[in-house]
């Protein structure tokens, strides 16, 4: 039986999804979920008329009859992801594949079993109108990881989180919460893998990071989409004074990828670093949107996004930096560099600075160009074939981002992806 | 080793080489001199395989093969080396790593095993000392932040590492002070052998005080108009290029 749904309404999607939603919402989150459900009514799928979505269409998402899936088995974890990890499939914990145990220094577990409540702190920044998908995630949050690190604790080993999205017309909405108490530190690597040849998958994720005073967080994100995947990853950071954060996002592949990262610097002497590398090919679409909000003085932010675009791929970068009136002595640097390997690839890059303080150092730069032919020729005259010369230049370009890796052990798979994409 | 016959080449439709011929035998050092714009650097670029130049006529035979049909990297594998007038800076590509790759590509082309790390390092040490190139520079990104003199020394270092049979030096002396010039010349002289030939493109005779050529050719308006021994360079130094121009354009004179 076919039901008539208003395709453009997010709330219509929510209604049609409610039948397949089987996750249990933790008590502390129920109010948030209800509020999000309420605020969702009237919200439409964003269109390119919305500034925030100018270069990234969501129409393809709105046309699919999505459902949640309880299928958590038959999921395979790529062999190269070794060591302890917590695994989620379609927004459900897969405890058989997970082998990560908490200890005295930290707690880790699925969202639905946690009573860690951080929503209130993020509420002032919530903007469902700009990003209605966030309302959808909050209305029907599924299982992601919740990590809490005790004050002054330092987790030696990188915590691996694996998200697998599989099935056809399956939506997943993992909700993650990370709290680093003061003086603590942690390293995380997040995998997002859309199973190939399984059908259309849509991941609409949300992570809340609360980084306490003098705490240090490093996170590498690896995104492996499929030919039919839609990957929308939302992250919100609250940074207290003297904290340091590094987030590196590597978009390895995927039909449609959109990353929204928002960082609120709420204390002095914070060091915030957002880096990203993407190498789309075919008709892949990759969009990185960032907001860095300097609310307090004497902090520093660095953004470095690098892209190599092949075939008919499309890249988008929009980085917004706010320096509030109280944020004197802010240092904010932003750089987006792109290399177009084909004549048919497109890059849309838009850096934005809004400065309300007068004693600040801010810079942004955006470049999009081709590989340096002169350099290729030079290398060739030394006996390096053209293909290898190109690869050397692109590897050097990617290294600008790779040198910020939190976990060096993922370097190999990133370099390998560059190699295979260039070899085609 | 190299035979150039009636070579014509143009860039962006403009003909620069207009029927150049020359022959280089193993072990010989040939100097190419001439006024600015006569086509000296174009000759070097065409021999190295720069795609910006289009060869419209003539032949270049190298060790009996048609050089013009080869990609620049293949020419390198067969022993051609060009020391650039303006060496390119390549940020992020390490001098050492790229040279190792270059050597191994060449070895592969000759059916040889890759060079061992030990052998490679030994060679780096040996060849770097030839041009007094600092160890730190060999490990840095290619030419990035190098001074003019360091760049030229790096060119000769790379030349020594790649062990070519035909070395083309394109105005290697330009921008060098006398001390750097001596170091570069000394490096080149140590590489001279009965199997290795040099084409030295230069505007000034100065370099030829230190690298003594077997032949000096004067290139003018895309052609070699005069050939002599090393004394021709001295004559040019003394009299300048005007008398060549006058000889070539008697009506204007």
Interface residues (C-beta under 8 A of the other chain):
Chain A: X372 X374 X375 X377 X378 X379 X380 X381 X382 X383 X384 X385 X386 X388 X392 X393 X395 X396 X397 X399 X400
Chain B: X48 X49 X50 X51 X71 X72 X73 X75 X76 X77 X81 X82 X84 X87 X88 X90 X91 X92 X93 X98 X99 X101 X102 X103 X105 X106 X109 X141 X142 X158 X162
